[in-house]
């Protein structure tokens, strides 16, 4: 570092010290703060304001029975474990669609068989009617 750099740094330090010296008299000392706080600590109003607040021990006892994040995570995992995954549901949906299609096909076959039976019954009924009219005309 040359002399010019050192001189610049010293000049900057002088400016900073001047600003600090201007601010220092306005700052409160520890004694000033203690004197400002002392009346508050002895007032009945402050005591009444603090009295209903929970102590650290009371807060600890209130929090103690609560579950931790890990315990909640484990409980959720156990609860959802028996549930089906999306893939399993999709597979069941696929099988249901196939069963539905097979059922529709069987119903169509059944309808055709019923219609064939109706046709056969109608033929028999027509034949019986024809025979009964022929037998009554002789």
Protein Blocks (a to p, Z undefined) as FASTA:
>chain_A
ZZklmmmmmmmmmmmmmmmmmmmmmpccfklmmmmmmmmmmpmklmmmmmmpccfklmmm
mmmmpccfklmmmmmmmmmmmpccfklmmmmmmmmmmmmmmmmmmmmmmmmmmmmmmmmm
mmmmmmmmmmmmmmmmZZ
